[in-house]
Amino acid sequence: MSEDWGLVTLPTSGDPEKISIGRLKAASDMALKYYGTPLVVTTSGGKDSSVCVELALRGGHPVRGAA
């Protein structure tokens, strides 16, 4: 990820899991920088939101859950 002139460039090819974790890292970094709080991952308990939470945890990003 590069951050030139306020723009963020994210990878678009490669391992989908690593790409997703990288995008969550970018979102987590922005949440901490602009709001001073961990990324909030809303969850319904379904498979899609459960995967988002798991990827955030695998990336070691600080997250807060919201049901």
N, CA, C and O atoms as a printed pandas DataFrame, in Angstrom:
     atom_number atom_name residue_name chain_id  residue_number  x_coord  y_coord  z_coord
0              1         N          MET        A               1    0.850   -1.170    0.000
1              2        CA          MET        A               1    0.000    0.000    0.000
2              3         C          MET        A               1    0.894    1.230    0.000
3              4         O          MET        A               1    1.846    1.308    0.776
4              5         N          SER        A               2    0.591    2.188   -0.865
5              6        CA          SER        A               2    1.330    3.443   -0.855
6              7         C          SER        A               2    0.363    4.579   -0.580
7              8         O          SER        A               2   -0.816    4.506   -0.926
8              9         N          GLU        A               3    0.866    5.616    0.037
9             10        CA          GLU        A               3    0.018    6.741    0.404
10            11         C          GLU        A               3    0.695    8.027   -0.057
11            12         O          GLU        A               3    1.385    8.689    0.719
12            13         N          ASP        A               4    0.490    8.375   -1.334
13            14        CA          ASP        A               4    1.052    9.586   -1.902
14            15         C          ASP        A               4   -0.065   10.574   -2.170
15            16         O          ASP        A               4   -1.088   10.216   -2.754
16            17         N          TRP        A               5    0.122   11.794   -1.755
17            18        CA          TRP        A               5   -0.848   12.862   -2.002
18            19         C          TRP        A               5   -2.223   12.526   -1.451
19            20         O          TRP        A               5   -3.233   12.971   -1.998
20            21         N          GLY        A               6   -2.279   11.753   -0.380
21            22        CA          GLY        A               6   -3.554   11.426    0.237
22            23         C          GLY        A               6   -4.308   10.300   -0.451
23            24         O          GLY        A               6   -5.407    9.943   -0.027
24            25         N          LEU        A               7   -3.727    9.728   -1.522
25            26        CA          LEU        A               7   -4.387    8.625   -2.211
26            27         C          LEU        A               7   -3.822    7.312   -1.724
27            28         O          LEU        A               7   -2.626    7.214   -1.445
28            29         N          VAL        A               8   -4.663    6.302   -1.617
29            30        CA          VAL        A               8   -4.233    4.982   -1.178
30            31         C          VAL        A               8   -4.362    4.017   -2.343
31            32         O          VAL        A               8   -5.430    3.894   -2.942
32            33         N          THR        A               9   -3.278    3.337   -2.660
33            34        CA          THR        A               9   -3.287    2.335   -3.722
34            35         C          THR        A               9   -3.222    0.961   -3.085
35            36         O          THR        A               9   -2.310    0.665   -2.313
36            37         N          LEU        A              10   -4.191    0.125   -3.413
37            38        CA          LEU        A              10   -4.260   -1.216   -2.846
38            39         C          LEU        A              10   -3.991   -2.245   -3.934
39            40         O          LEU        A              10   -4.320   -2.016   -5.097
40            41         N          PRO        A              11   -3.395   -3.379   -3.567
41            42        CA          PRO        A              11   -3.141   -4.419   -4.575
42            43         C          PRO        A              11   -4.455   -4.998   -5.106
43            44         O          PRO        A              11   -5.447   -5.081   -4.382
44            45         N          THR        A              12   -4.446   -5.394   -6.375
45            46        CA          THR        A              12   -5.659   -5.951   -6.969
46            47         C          THR        A              12   -5.453   -7.365   -7.495
47            48         O          THR        A              12   -6.411   -8.004   -7.929
48            49         N          SER        A              13   -4.223   -7.863   -7.463
49            50        CA          SER        A              13   -3.999   -9.234   -7.923
50            51         C          SER        A              13   -3.170   -9.976   -6.892
51            52         O          SER        A              13   -2.392   -9.373   -6.153
52            53         N          GLY        A              14   -3.341  -11.280   -6.848
53            54        CA          GLY        A              14   -2.614  -12.091   -5.881
54            55         C          GLY        A              14   -3.563  -12.919   -5.048
55            56         O          GLY        A              14   -4.684  -13.209   -5.465
56            57         N          ASP        A              15   -3.109  -13.299   -3.864
57            58        CA          ASP        A              15   -3.878  -14.134   -2.953
58            59         C          ASP        A              15   -5.081  -13.352   -2.406
59            60         O          ASP        A              15   -4.888  -12.327   -1.753
60            61         N          PRO        A              16   -6.305  -13.803   -2.653
61            62        CA          PRO        A              16   -7.493  -13.069   -2.202
62            63         C          PRO        A              16   -7.519  -12.817   -0.693
63            64         O          PRO        A              16   -7.973  -11.763   -0.248
64            65         N          GLU        A              17   -7.035  -13.783    0.094
65            66        CA          GLU        A              17   -7.026  -13.588    1.550
66            67         C          GLU        A              17   -6.084  -12.453    1.938
67            68         O          GLU        A              17   -6.430  -11.610    2.766
68            69         N          LYS        A              18   -4.889  -12.430    1.338
69            70        CA          LYS        A              18   -3.931  -11.373    1.645
70            71         C          LYS        A              18   -4.435  -10.014    1.174
71            72         O          LYS        A              18   -4.226   -9.006    1.850
72            73         N          ILE        A              19   -5.094   -9.979    0.025
73            74        CA          ILE        A              19   -5.655   -8.726   -0.476
74            75         C          ILE        A              19   -6.718   -8.209    0.489
75            76         O          ILE        A              19   -6.740   -7.024    0.820
76            77         N          SER        A              20   -7.597   -9.100    0.937
77            78        CA          SER        A              20   -8.662   -8.707    1.870
78            79         C          SER        A              20   -8.094   -8.201    3.181
79            80         O          SER        A              20   -8.563   -7.197    3.717
80            81         N          ILE        A              21   -7.088   -8.889    3.701
81            82        CA          ILE        A              21   -6.455   -8.455    4.948
82            83         C          ILE        A              21   -5.792   -7.096    4.750
83            84         O          ILE        A              21   -5.838   -6.251    5.644
84            85         N          GLY        A              22   -5.180   -6.878    3.595
85            86        CA          GLY        A              22   -4.568   -5.585    3.302
86            87         C          GLY        A              22   -5.590   -4.460    3.243
87            88         O          GLY        A              22   -5.335   -3.356    3.724
88            89         N          ARG        A              23   -6.734   -4.739    2.659
89            90        CA          ARG        A              23   -7.790   -3.722    2.587
90            91         C          ARG        A              23   -8.369   -3.431    3.964
91            92         O          ARG        A              23   -8.691   -2.285    4.278
92            93         N          LEU        A              24   -8.501   -4.470    4.787
93            94        CA          LEU        A              24   -8.956   -4.244    6.162
94            95         C          LEU        A              24   -7.929   -3.442    6.951
95            96         O          LEU        A              24   -8.297   -2.627    7.797
96            97         N          LYS        A              25   -6.643   -3.666    6.681
97            98        CA          LYS        A              25   -5.599   -2.891    7.339
98            99         C          LYS        A              25   -5.722   -1.420    6.972
99           100         O          LYS        A              25   -5.601   -0.552    7.836
100          101         N          ALA        A              26   -5.961   -1.135    5.693
101          102        CA          ALA        A              26   -6.126    0.250    5.255
102          103         C          ALA        A              26   -7.320    0.895    5.963
103          104         O          ALA        A              26   -7.230    2.034    6.421
104          105         N          ALA        A              27   -8.435    0.169    6.051
105          106        CA          ALA        A              27   -9.624    0.686    6.735
106          107         C          ALA        A              27   -9.356    0.876    8.220
107          108         O          ALA        A              27   -9.785    1.868    8.809
108          109         N          SER        A              28   -8.649   -0.072    8.826
109          110        CA          SER        A              28   -8.314    0.021   10.241
110          111         C          SER        A              28   -7.411    1.218   10.523
111          112         O          SER        A              28   -7.613    1.953   11.490
112          113         N          ASP        A              29   -6.414    1.400    9.664
113          114        CA          ASP        A              29   -5.504    2.538    9.824
114          115         C          ASP        A              29   -6.256    3.861    9.708
115          116         O          ASP        A              29   -5.996    4.793   10.469
116          117         N          MET        A              30   -7.187    3.947    8.757
117          118        CA          MET        A              30   -7.967    5.175    8.595
118          119         C          MET        A              30   -8.868    5.426    9.800
119          120         O          MET        A              30   -9.003    6.566   10.245
120          121         N          ALA        A              31   -9.488    4.365   10.334
121          122        CA          ALA        A              31  -10.347    4.524   11.508
122          123         C          ALA        A              31   -9.550    5.047   12.691
123          124         O          ALA        A              31  -10.013    5.927   13.417
124          125         N          LEU        A              32   -8.349    4.506   12.886
125          126        CA          LEU        A              32   -7.512    4.965   13.993
126          127         C          LEU        A              32   -7.030    6.400   13.769
127          128         O          LEU        A              32   -7.008    7.211   14.696
128          129         N          LYS        A              33   -6.645    6.700   12.534
129          130        CA          LYS        A              33   -6.103    8.031   12.228
130          131         C          LYS        A              33   -7.165    9.125   12.314
131          132         O          LYS        A              33   -6.938   10.163   12.936
132          133         N          TYR        A              34   -8.315    8.897   11.696
133          134        CA          TYR        A              34   -9.317    9.946   11.595
134          135         C          TYR        A              34  -10.325    9.972   12.733
135          136         O          TYR        A              34  -10.873   11.028   13.047
136          137         N          TYR        A              35  -10.580    8.819   13.358
137          138        CA          TYR        A              35  -11.599    8.759   14.405
138          139         C          TYR        A              35  -11.052    8.368   15.770
139          140         O          TYR        A              35  -11.754    8.464   16.777
140          141         N          GLY        A              36   -9.789    7.925   15.805
141          142        CA          GLY        A              36   -9.186    7.550   17.081
142          143         C          GLY        A              36   -9.834    6.334   17.711
143          144         O          GLY        A              36   -9.799    6.179   18.932
144          145         N          THR        A              37  -10.418    5.477   16.910
145          146        CA          THR        A              37  -11.106    4.304   17.420
146          147         C          THR        A              37  -10.814    3.110   16.506
147          148         O          THR        A              37  -10.545    3.294   15.319
148          149         N          PRO        A              38  -10.863    1.902   17.042
149          150        CA          PRO        A              38  -10.663    0.730   16.182
150          151         C          PRO        A              38  -11.761    0.630   15.127
151          152         O          PRO        A              38  -12.839    1.205   15.275
152          153         N          LEU        A              39  -11.471   -0.096   14.084
153          154        CA          LEU        A              39  -12.443   -0.370   13.031
154          155         C          LEU        A              39  -13.630   -1.115   13.633
155          156         O          LEU        A              39  -13.449   -2.044   14.421
156          157         N          VAL        A              40  -14.830   -0.713   13.267
157          158        CA          VAL        A              40  -16.037   -1.401   13.733
158          159         C          VAL        A              40  -16.490   -2.340   12.629
159          160         O          VAL        A              40  -16.739   -1.914   11.501
160          161         N          VAL        A              41  -16.595   -3.614   12.959
161          162        CA          VAL        A              41  -17.061   -4.612   12.008
162          163         C          VAL        A              41  -18.446   -5.055   12.464
163          164         O          VAL        A              41  -18.591   -5.751   13.468
164          165         N          THR        A              42  -19.461   -4.640   11.709
165          166        CA          THR        A              42  -20.820   -5.055   12.068
166          167         C          THR        A              42  -21.023   -6.491   11.613
167          168         O          THR        A              42  -20.490   -6.915   10.588
168          169         N          THR        A              43  -21.786   -7.217   12.378
169          170        CA          THR        A              43  -21.982   -8.634   12.055
170          171         C          THR        A              43  -23.417   -9.060   12.311
171          172         O          THR        A              43  -24.061   -8.649   13.275
172          173         N          SER        A              44  -23.887   -9.907   11.398
173          174        CA          SER        A              44  -25.223  -10.478   11.549
174          175         C          SER        A              44  -25.125  -11.907   12.073
175          176         O          SER        A              44  -26.132  -12.538   12.396
176          177         N          GLY        A              45  -23.881  -12.407   12.150
177          178        CA          GLY        A              45  -23.685  -13.787   12.552
178          179         C          GLY        A              45  -23.698  -14.734   11.368
179          180         O          GLY        A              45  -23.508  -15.940   11.527
180          181         N          GLY        A              46  -23.923  -14.188   10.177
181          182        CA          GLY        A              46  -23.925  -15.005    8.969
182          183         C          GLY        A              46  -22.512  -15.269    8.473
183          184         O          GLY        A              46  -21.537  -14.787    9.049
184          185         N          LYS        A              47  -22.417  -16.041    7.399
185          186        CA          LYS        A              47  -21.108  -16.461    6.909
186          187         C          LYS        A              47  -20.275  -15.292    6.384
187          188         O          LYS        A              47  -19.066  -15.263    6.612
188          189         N          ASP        A              48  -20.882  -14.331    5.692
189          190        CA          ASP        A              48  -20.103  -13.226    5.126
190          191         C          ASP        A              48  -19.507  -12.331    6.207
191          192         O          ASP        A              48  -18.321  -12.006    6.165
192          193         N          SER        A              49  -20.327  -11.938    7.168
193          194        CA          SER        A              49  -19.805  -11.069    8.216
194          195         C          SER        A              49  -18.829  -11.826    9.121
195          196         O          SER        A              49  -17.887  -11.236    9.648
196          197         N          SER        A              50  -19.052  -13.119    9.300
197          198        CA          SER        A              50  -18.119  -13.926   10.095
198          199         C          SER        A              50  -16.748  -13.993    9.422
199          200         O          SER        A              50  -15.721  -13.978   10.100
200          201         N          VAL        A              51  -16.732  -14.068    8.095
201          202        CA          VAL        A              51  -15.467  -14.077    7.355
202          203         C          VAL        A              51  -14.760  -12.734    7.516
203          204         O          VAL        A              51  -13.542  -12.699    7.695
204          205         N          CYS        A              52  -15.506  -11.626    7.455
205          206        CA          CYS        A              52  -14.895  -10.298    7.640
206          207         C          CYS        A              52  -14.237  -10.180    9.007
207          208         O          CYS        A              52  -13.120   -9.675    9.116
208          209         N          VAL        A              53  -14.912  -10.635   10.034
209          210        CA          VAL        A              53  -14.348  -10.599   11.384
210          211         C          VAL        A              53  -13.100  -11.478   11.459
211          212         O          VAL        A              53  -12.086  -11.065   12.023
212          213         N          GLU        A              54  -13.166  -12.670   10.902
213          214        CA          GLU        A              54  -12.028  -13.588   10.935
214          215         C          GLU        A              54  -10.827  -13.001   10.211
215          216         O          GLU        A              54   -9.705  -13.103   10.708
216          217         N          LEU        A              55  -11.033  -12.389    9.050
217          218        CA          LEU        A              55   -9.925  -11.785    8.309
218          219         C          LEU        A              55   -9.300  -10.632    9.092
219          220         O          LEU        A              55   -8.079  -10.475    9.100
220          221         N          ALA        A              56  -10.128   -9.834    9.745
221          222        CA          ALA        A              56   -9.602   -8.737   10.556
222          223         C          ALA        A              56   -8.761   -9.282   11.706
223          224         O          ALA        A              56   -7.699   -8.741   12.011
224          225         N          LEU        A              57   -9.229  -10.342   12.340
225          226        CA          LEU        A              57   -8.480  -10.936   13.446
226          227         C          LEU        A              57   -7.185  -11.584   12.957
227          228         O          LEU        A              57   -6.151  -11.478   13.617
228          229         N          ARG        A              58   -7.239  -12.254   11.802
229          230        CA          ARG        A              58   -6.038  -12.864   11.248
230          231         C          ARG        A              58   -4.979  -11.818   10.911
231          232         O          ARG        A              58   -3.779  -12.073   11.018
232          233         N          GLY        A              59   -5.436  -10.655   10.509
233          234        CA          GLY        A              59   -4.504   -9.573   10.192
234          235         C          GLY        A              59   -3.956   -8.874   11.417
235          236         O          GLY        A              59   -3.052   -8.045   11.319
236          237         N          GLY        A              60   -4.511   -9.213   12.580
237          238        CA          GLY        A              60   -4.033   -8.612   13.822
238          239         C          GLY        A              60   -4.466   -7.172   13.996
239          240         O          GLY        A              60   -3.831   -6.416   14.731
240          241         N          HIS        A              61   -5.548   -6.781   13.323
241          242        CA          HIS        A              61   -6.021   -5.404   13.395
242          243         C          HIS        A              61   -6.923   -5.218   14.610
243          244         O          HIS        A              61   -7.704   -6.109   14.942
244          245         N          PRO        A              62   -6.822   -4.074   15.271
245          246        CA          PRO        A              62   -7.748   -3.828   16.378
246          247         C          PRO        A              62   -9.147   -3.590   15.811
247          248         O          PRO        A              62   -9.331   -2.713   14.967
248          249         N          VAL        A              63  -10.115   -4.350   16.261
249          250        CA          VAL        A              63  -11.486   -4.196   15.797
250          251         C          VAL        A              63  -12.441   -4.211   16.984
251          252         O          VAL        A              63  -12.143   -4.755   18.047
252          253         N          ARG        A              64  -13.581   -3.604   16.769
253          254        CA          ARG        A              64  -14.684   -3.684   17.724
254          255         C          ARG        A              64  -15.837   -4.338   17.002
255          256         O          ARG        A              64  -16.092   -4.025   15.839
256          257         N          GLY        A              65  -16.519   -5.211   17.644
257          258        CA          GLY        A              65  -17.687   -5.854   17.031
258          259         C          GLY        A              65  -18.943   -5.095   17.361
259          260         O          GLY        A              65  -19.080   -4.517   18.439
260          261         N          ALA        A              66  -19.860   -5.106   16.412
261          262        CA          ALA        A              66  -21.169   -4.498   16.625
262          263         C          ALA        A              66  -22.197   -5.433   16.022
263          264         O          ALA        A              66  -22.129   -5.759   14.837
264          265         N          ALA        A              67  -23.146   -5.863   16.832
265          266        CA          ALA        A              67  -24.168   -6.793   16.346
266          267         C          ALA        A              67  -25.396   -6.051   15.870
267          268         O          ALA        A              67  -26.361   -6.675   15.427
